[in-house]
Amino acid sequence: MKNLKSALSFILILLMTGCASQHSGYSAANQKSNQPFTDSEITAKVKSSFISQKLFTKKDVAAMTIHVETTNGVVYLTGTAENQAEARNAVRIARSVQGVVDVEPRISIR
């Protein structure tokens, strides 16, 4: 079971990293950033942290219903959570990611 969780986590991280890179429109050839991390990297790290927390800890995180977007290092969390604990955990996890300047939670409670 542990190997299955690890494999699923790895696959999800790969998929989200690819999606985040395509979504942001960032191109290293066309832009230079004074940010140590690109917005797409931050988005991917936040999403993968959500999934890791969901799979490997007992923390409540709405990994599949909270959407993550990053602009100039500011992480915007939108979507829904079952309760305040899920929303708070999402904000805490996002703030813990290296490169995050600020977190703007816009999460609705179902």
Secondary structure, DSSP 8 states (H G I E B T S, - for coil): -HHHHHHHHHHHHHHHHHHHHHHH---TTT---SSSS-HHHHHHHHHHHHHHHHHHSS----TTTEEEEEETTEEEEEEEESSHHHHHHHHHHHHHSTT--EEEEEEEE-
